[in-house]
Amino acid sequence: MISIPIIGILLVLLTWIVQLITLKIISLTVIGLGFIVLGWIVQLISLLGKSKTLNLFFVWLFLIGIIISVIGNIQFRSYTAAVLNIVLALLSLITLILYPKKKKVIQKEK
């Protein structure tokens, strides 16, 4: 579970990001790419820790980043990039749906 201080920090960061977006200092596309980079960092740290499995936190961060990027692409009227990002979002969603089922099957075999 996420503890109360972490939720507080996330809310403060979210408020700060919303203010930057409102002032048009930063775009949603850049924020989405930030989530994607953060997700890859999480996955790489997981791999460096000798884990050879897919980190679901990575998939969630990637999915959130892609959805935010889609919104940013639509704002910039970059519909081709938005469609490509929607495909990536669907692939991430399929991964989230299928991954736990495969893991449960493995646990039942043991």
Secondary structure, DSSP 8 states (H G I E B T S, - for coil): ---HHHHHHHHHHHHHHHHHHHTTSS-HHHHHHHHHHHHHHHHHHHHHTT--S--HHHHHHHHHHHHHHHHHHHHTT-HHHHHHHHHHHHHHHHHHHHHHHHHHHHHHH-
